[in-house]
């Protein structure tokens, strides 16, 4: 299901992306966040190993949060022969800086961070989406709140300004704006996203490591509205387990 590429506009982007949230020690990882900062972000060579291992396993795309050391690791991997398609996440309060960084890298797509999207500041968001499109990259947005924000997007003035929508989704409803992610709410989200009619990237499918890959991907394969997936990886061993399993499914 997530093998190969998906064509978006004039780009061919891999359906499976290596996620980099563990690289920066993102807060959703709880007590492991500090360990990731020490073992990954502060040790560029370890991030490079994961990128290369994932690439060797057939993962030719990466979703990048452009912190300095992550960009450094990415450039090393590229220079060492990893021909990666890059989907970049643009951080709040660093929009123009990040657009310039990603433009220089020749990324396939740029997505506005969830903090930007979920603010609902449509005029500001529209300006940044226009800048992304003008750069030659495919514009997209991210949300932390797929129920609330998708409803708002359907009646927003930016509905025609983006092509890709990245949403957190996992079996538990963890890190989603729902108290229970059971049949009714799963159907509601599916209907909202189908009405939105964008290319959907699923993130947080492992619920920040709470779910085992088999359980997470078994749920993922039944989501007929998801086109792509990004999977955060914290070690070469995790890369081998997750990406081999995802390929088989």
N, C-alpha and C positions, 0 to 999 in steps of 0.2 A: 504493500500500500504506500509506503514512504520511500521506496526505491526510486532512483532516477530523478529527473528534473520536472519542474512545472514552468510553463511559459507564461510570463507576465509582461505584457507590452512587447518590447523587443529584447527581453532578457530571458535566459534560461537559468533558473535558480534551483538548487538541490532541495528536494522535499524534506530532507533531514539535515538539521543544522546542529553544529556543536555550540552549546550555550556556554557563556563565560561568567555567569553569576557567581559560581564558586571561586573563580579567579580573583574577584574583588572582595570576597568575604561578605557577600550581601546579607543583610540583616535577617532574612527569612530562615537562614540556617541555624539560628539560635546560638548555642554554645560552640558549634563548629565554625561559626563565622570567624572568630579570632584565629583559630587554627588554620583556616584557609588563607587568611591574610598573611600569616607567618610562613606557611608551607608553599603557597602558590604565588600570591601577589609579590611578596618580598623575595621570591626565588624565581626569577624569569625563566631559568632553565627548566623548571618543573612545568611551567605553563607550555613551554615549547614542546616538551616531551608529550604532553597530552594532545596538543594540536597535531603533531606528527603521527602519533599512534592512531588518532581518530581518522586522519587522512588515509593512512595505510589500510584502515578498516573499511574504506570506501566513502567516508563522510567528506564531501568536497565543498561543504558550505559551513560558514561560521557566523554566529550572531554575536556581534562585538559591542561591548560597552567601553567607550574609548578612554579609559583611564591610562595614564602614561605607560605603566609597565605592561599592560595588556597589549597596547599598540606596539611596544618594543618586541614582545614575544611574537606577535603576529608577523611583524616584518622579518624577524629572524627565520620563522617557519617558511615564509614566502620565498626568501632568499635561498633557502635550502631546498627549494623545489616543490613546495606545497602550492599548487595552483588553485586557490580558494576563491569561491564566490562569497562576498561579504555582505551581510545584512547588518547595518549599523543602527544602534540606538542612540538617539540624540538626548543629552541630559538637560534637565531644567536649569535655567540661568547660564547655560553654556551653548545655547542653540547655534549661534553664528560660528563660534569657535569649532564646534563639532562638525557642522556642515562643511567647513573648510577642510578639516582633517579628513573626513570621509571622501570629499571630492578629490583630494590629492591621492587617496588610495584607490580611486576608481571603483567604489562599491556599487553593488547591484541595486541596493535599496537603502533608504534611511527611514527610520520609524521614530516618531516623537514619543518620548518617554511617557509612561502612564501618568505621572504627576502633571504633565502638561495637558494631556488629553482629558483626564478626569476633572480638570479645573473648569471645563466648559467655556473657556474664554475663546469663543469661536473666531473672533476677528484676529486675535494674536495667532491662533493655530493656523488659520487660513494663510496668513503671511508666511509662516514658516514652511507650510506645505508647498506654497508657490516657489519659495527659494529652493526647496529640495528638487522640485520638478525642473526648475531652471538649470540646476546643476547637471541634469541628465540622468538622475537617479529616480527610481520608482518611489513615490511617497507613500508613507503608511503611518499608522498610529498604534499605540499600545494602551491597554487599560489594566487597572487593578480591579475594576468593578464591572465585570461583563454584563450584569443585569441592568444596573442603573445607567451606565454609560451607553450601552447599545440602544436602550430606549431613547436616550437623549439624542444620540447620533441620527436616529431615524427621522427626527424632525429638525435637524440642525442645518445651517447653511453650508456646512463643509461636506455634505454627503457625497458630492461628486468630485472632491478634491484629493481623495486618497484611494489607493488600490489594495493595500494590505492592512489587515487588522490582526494584531497579536493579542490573544486573550489567555488568562490563566484558567486551566481546566484540569480537573483530576477527579478520580472516583470519590474522594472524600469531601469535595467542595472546599478543601483547605486553601487558604489565601484567595478565596473568592468571596464576593459579597452575598453570601447565602448562609443561613443558619443550618439548612439541611439540603443536601443535593441528592434528592431522591427522584422518583419517576416524574412527578408533576413539574418540579423545577428544572429537571433535565430537558423535558419536552418544551418548556417555556423558553429556555435558553436556545435550544435548537431552532425554534420558530423565529426568534428574534434575529439570530445570526443569518438564517436563510433569507429573511426579509431584507437584511442589510446588503446581502449579495456582494461580498468582498472575498478576496483570497484570505483564508484564515490560517494563522500560525498558532498552534497550541503551545503554551509554555506552562511550566510548573506541573507537568504531567506526573512527575514523581513525588509531588507534594513536598518539595524540599527534602527529599530523602526519607520521608515517612513511609512511602510505599516501595515495595520491591519492584524491580523492573518488570517482571513477568505479570504481576497484578496490574501495574500501571498501563502497560502496553496492551494487555488483553482488553482493558476498558477502552483505550484509545482506538483500537481497530474497529470498534462499533460506532464511532462518531463520524457519520457520513458527511458532516458539514466541515470537517477539518481537512485542509489541503496539505499542510506542512507541520513539522514539529521541531522544536528546539529543545535539546536535552543538555542540562548542565552537568558537567563531568569534573570530578575532583582528583582523578588518578588514572593511570594507564589501565589498571585492572578494571575500574568502573567503565572505562571506554570499551574495553573488550566485551564485558558482560552485556552492557546496554545495547551497543550497536550491533553486535552479533545477533542478539535476541530480536531486536527491532527488524533487522533484515529478514529473519526467518518468518516473522509474523506478517 
